[in-house]
């Protein structure tokens, strides 16, 4: 049986949450974070990549656990990714959330609280 999904703003809100989760943590939605990070950091290929970045003077950390994110970011991600569309954060609520509402506008970098991740 084919499942028909109607695309609505609530689905877009869920997609925004999934995208934010992936951007903030480096882990795609639906993946076990510990296993995903372990698979990508403990392989020989990953070790070579980290060594190359370190030698190039650009050490970086590609992954973060949700607990390492700012509380407001976690609230937004959890709100947007609610399974039930009736309890899911709306785009209007997202725009009014302090993490978004208090972020500096274009050309205001360094002013205000900024959007913390």
Buried (B, 14 or more C-beta within 10 A) or exposed (E): EEEEEEEEEBEEBBBBBBBBBEEBBBBEBEBEBEEBBEEBBEEEEBEEBBEEEEEEEEEEEBBBEBEEBEEBBBBBBBBBBBEEEEEBBBEEBBEEBEBEEEBEEEEEEEEEEEBEB
